[in-house]
Amino acid sequence: MINKRLLIKNLLAHNDENSFYDKKQKISLDSKEGKAKFLKHICALSNSNPENNSYLVIGIEDQLNKIEGVDFFDDSKIQNLINSYLENPPKIQYENIPFPSLPRHKVVGLVTINPINKVTCLKRAIWKYSKGLVFYRRGSNSMSTHGNFELKSTNKDIVESIEKNASNNIQLTLDGVFDFFERHKPEYHPTYKVFNEQFVLCWAGKKKKVGSKEFYSRVDIELINEQVKLFYSALDEVKIELNSHSFRITEYVFLRINDEFDYYPLEKTVINFKENGKHDIVTELLFDPPQFNKFDLHHLFNSCNAILKKLKKGLDLNETELIDLQELPTNYLICVLNDIPNAYLKLKESKKYLRSLENKSAYIKYKEAVRVLRKVNYS
């Protein structure tokens, strides 16, 4: 198994990007421009590495090569984006890699592009990139052509050496378990389990009783052998179940208007550990958006807009509005799910004002609301 944290360190040791890896401070997949640039990076790295893996490392400050981290990203549909826009699309894997120097909610994103030994190009135009465009790497630069492109394998030996030097061992595994327990306070109940005598999984979360149901909140799950954060949730209620060969996580979203509320299942993730030393992760979207009374929804929407208007003008909020501010992103989420016009635009508009608040609770809920919408494909 490859220890992904060590792999990233080995890649960063090659200070400048080159034709087998690239580094970015962040990526954005919520705009045409952001998607287009991401597709360009994937296409260029794939064409420049027809016989070996190539990598995109996200959360790295470029000039100083400093690890700054990004938010946990768990969009299982990212491969669909690749398949929709690229001819001969490579298989990619996006993984969240924790580093001890980063805050608990930050990770380094690692995109692995598997080799296909075929020329990859755009099969649809996107942003300013036209159909048929072929991207490739020349040193640390991404180039493009509309003509014929010849695949050349030049990185196979060096990439194999980097991956071999990132192999996991017992010391790295034990250090990873101890590090996980040290980073989580006792009230988070840090726990580990060994699956199939090969895989060491650690998880932590605050236990929460709701009637006869037991949930966990602020859940953190890591596959220690590979130093990959498999799951992170700042707010969602999560149910955890396991047996000798699998680990199942079911996320719930708490939505409420007045006295009408419930915990709604959002997504189920099952991690299956196999006897051949491999594992797979299967996700299933469970969410059925609740439909609330339209009169109550419009009242809720107008109240949110009034608070947002005050934030934009820099006006002080009264005590009631300060309480409602904490639920503003979730209330906008409810409105979006119930097809209230302009609710999504208002949610996005609130981002910079919530981010600038000293109390970050509302901004954390904003990120969770956007995460839910991304999962159900509203954005």
N, C-alpha and C positions, 0 to 999 in steps of 0.2 A: 504494500500500500504506500501511496505517496502522501507524505505529510505536507499539506497544502501551505501551511504557514512557512515552513522551511523552503518550499518551492518558490514562494513569493520573494523571500529573502535572497535566494540564489538568482532569481531573475533581476531583482533590483541591483545586485552586485554588478550586472552589466549596465552601468550607470545610464548610458544613453539608450533610448529605444532602438531597436534594429528590426531586421526583417522577420524575426520569429516572436517578438513581443512588443506591445505598446503599453503605455501607461497614461491614465487620464485622472484628473482631479475629481471629475464626476461625469455622469452621462444623464441625459434627459430623454425619456421616451414618451413624454406627454405632449410633444409637438412634432410637426412634420420635419422641421429642421433637425431636431434631436434624433428622431428615428433615422433620418437619412444619413447623418454623420455616423451613427452606430453601425448601420448597414455597410457604410464605406469601410470602416475599420475591420469588420468581419470579413468582407469580400477581399480586401487587400491582404490580410494575414493568411487567409485560406489559399489564395493564388500563389503566395510566396512560400508556402510550406506544403507542397503536395504529398509528402511522405512522412510528415511528423506533426505532432500537436503544435499549435501556436497559442499565444496567451494575450489577453487584454486585462491589465491590472487597474482597478478603479479605486480612487481614494488616495492618490499619491500626488503631492505637490511637485510639479515638474522640475523647477529650477534647482531646488535643494534635495530632490529625491526623498522628501520627507513623507512619512506615513501619517496622513490626516484622517482617513476613514470616511465612510459614507453611511447613510441609514441602511438598515437591513432591507433587502429586496427579495421578494418571494413570488414574482410573477411566473407561474408555471407555463404561461402562454407565450413566452418570449421566443420559443422556437417557431411558433406560428408566424411571427413577424418575419423571421428569416425565410421561412418557406414561401410566404406570400410575395416577397419582393425579389428574391434571388433565384436565378437559374442555376441548377446544380448546387443547391444550398448545403453547406456543411452542417453536421450535427454539432450543436454547441451546448455547453453546460455552464450555468451561472451559479457560483457558490459564494457564500458569505463566510469570510475567514476572520475569526476574532484575533486580536493582538492584545497582550497584557497592558500595553501603553495607551490603549484607547479606552474611552468610556464604554460602559456595558452595552449601550444602545448603538455603538458604532462598530463597523467591521470594514474590512477591505474586500471589495468585490473582485472575484476571479472568474473570468470567462475563458473556458477552454474550448478551442476550435479544433475539432477532430479532422484529420486529413481525408480527402476524398479523391485526390489525384485527377481532378477534372477542373476545367476553367469555370470559375464562378463569375456571373455578371448580373446586372440589374435586368429583370424581365419586365419591370414596370417603372415608369418615371416616378420620382419622388423628390419634392422640394426643387432644387435647381439641377438635379442629376437626371439625365435622360436615359431612356430605355436602351439597353445594350451596352452600357458603360462598364468597362472592366477596370477594377482597381487592383493595384499591386504595390508591394513595398520595395523601395530602393533605399537601403540603409534605414534611417529613422523617418524617412518621408514616404507618404502615400502618393502614388502617381496614378494616372488614369489613361486609358486608351479606348478608342472605338474599333481599332483594328484587331488583327489576329494577335494572340498572346501565347507565348510558348512557356509551359511550365518547366521550372528548373528546381531540382532538389539540392539545396546547398546547406541546409541547417540540421540535417538528420542527426549527425554525430554529436554536435554540440548540445542539441536539445535532449538527446538520450543521456548524455553525461549529466546535464542539469537535473533531469528527473531521477536518475540513479542516485545522485548525491542528496536528493530530497526524500529518500526512502525512510519509512518509519522504523523505529526500533523500540525495545522495551523501555529504555530510559525516557524517550520522548513521550511515550504513552503514559508512564507513571507521572512524569512532570506535568502532563496535561491534566490528569485527574486531580492532582494536588492543587494546581493553579485554579481549576474550576471551583473546587471547594473553598479556596481562599477568597475568591472573588464574590462569593454568595454568602450572605449572612445566614445564621441559623434559621431565622423565620422564613427563609425561602426553601428550606428543606432540601439542600443539595443531595442528590442520590446518584448512584451509578449502577449499571447492570452490564454483564458480559453476555453477549449473544453468540451462540455457536462457537464458543471458545476462541473467537477471533475479534469480534467487534466490541469496543467499549463505548457505551453511550452514557452520557451524564445529562441530568436534567434538574431544574430547580424552578420553584414557583410558590407563591403564597396560596395556602389552602383557604377555601372560602365555601361555607355551607349556605345553600339556598334551599330551604325546605329540606327535602330528603336527598337533594342532589349535592354532590361535592365537585367544585370547580377549582381550578388554579388560575391565578392572575399573574401578570408579569413573568410569563413563562420563558425559560431559556433552555434550549436543547442543543447539545453538541455531540458530534461523532468524534471522539478523542483521537482515534487512530489517524484520521486524516486532518484533524484540526479544522473541521467545518462546522459552522453554526447552522444547524438544520432548521431551526425555528426560533423566532423571537417575537414576542407580543408584549407591548407596553401596557395594554388595557384590556384586551379581550378576555372573556371567561373561557377557559379551556378545560376540556375533559381528557384525561389520560388513561389509556388502557394498554396492557401489554401481556404477552405470553412468552414462551421460550424462543420464538423465532420472529416476532414482529412487535412493533411499537405503533400505537394508533393515537393520533391527536385529533380531537374534534373541537373546532372553534365556534364560539357563540358570540352574538352581538346583542347587547342590551339596548332596546329602543323603547321610548316612552313618550306618550302625550297625555297629560293630565293623569288620570288613574288607569289608563289603558297601557299595559306594558307586558313585555315577556323577554325571555332569552331565546333568540332565534338562531338556529344552527347555520353557520356560514360555510365552513369547508371542512372536509375530512382528509387527513393526510395519514397514509399508512407506509411505514418503513419496513420492508421485508428483508431479512438477513438470510442469505442463502448458504448452503453447505460448500459451494465452490469458491468462497472467499469474496463474493460480490454482494451488493445490496441494491435494491431499487426503491424508488419513492413514487407512490401513486397518490394523486390528489383527486378529490371529487367535490365539486361545488354543490352545496346542499341548500343554498339560500333561496327562500321564497319570500320576496319583500312584502312586509305587512302593509295592508291598505287601511289608512285611517280616515276619519270623517273629514270631508273637504273643508267644511267651515272651520274646524279646529286647525287644519293645516294652514289655511290662509291667514288665520290669526297668528299662528306660530311664525310663519314666514315674515309677516309684517313686523312682528316683534324683533326678529333677528335683524331685519333691515334697519330698524330704528337704532339698534345697538351699533351696527356696522357704520351707520352714518355718523354717530357720535365719535367712534374711533377714528374715522377719517378726518374729522374736524378737530380732533384732539381735545374733545370735551370730556369732563368728568362724568362717570357713571354713578347712578344712585345705588343703594344697597341691593335692591332687587335686580337691577341690571347687572351688577357685578356677579351675582349668583347665576343669572341666566347666561352670562358671558362664557362660563365654564362649559355650558352645553351647546353653545352656538354652532360649532362644527357638526355635532351629532344631530341637532335640529335641522340644519341645512341638509344633512344626509337624508333624513326622513323625507324632507320635501322633494329632493331629487328622486328618491325611490318611488314617490307617489306622483311623479310627473308634474310638479308645480313649475310653470315656466320661469326660466332664468335662475332657478335655484342653484344649478351647478356653477353658473357664472358668478353668482354671489359668494358661493363657497370659495371658489378660486380667488376672488377679489379680497376675501378676508385674510388670506395667507400672510401678506407682509405686515398687516396690523397685529395679528396674533403672534407672529414671530418676534415682533419688537417688544412685546409685553414682558415685564420682569418676571411674572409668574408664568411659567411655560406650560401649565396644565392644559390650557385651551389649545395651544399650538400642537401639543402631543396628540390631543383628540382630533385636531385637523388632519394630521398625518395618518391617523388611523381611519378617519372617514374617507380620505382619498384612497387609502389602501383597500378598503371594502369596495369602493366604486370601481377600482381597477380590476378587482377580482370578478365582479359581476359585469364587467365590460361596458360600464356607462361612460367612462372617459374616452 
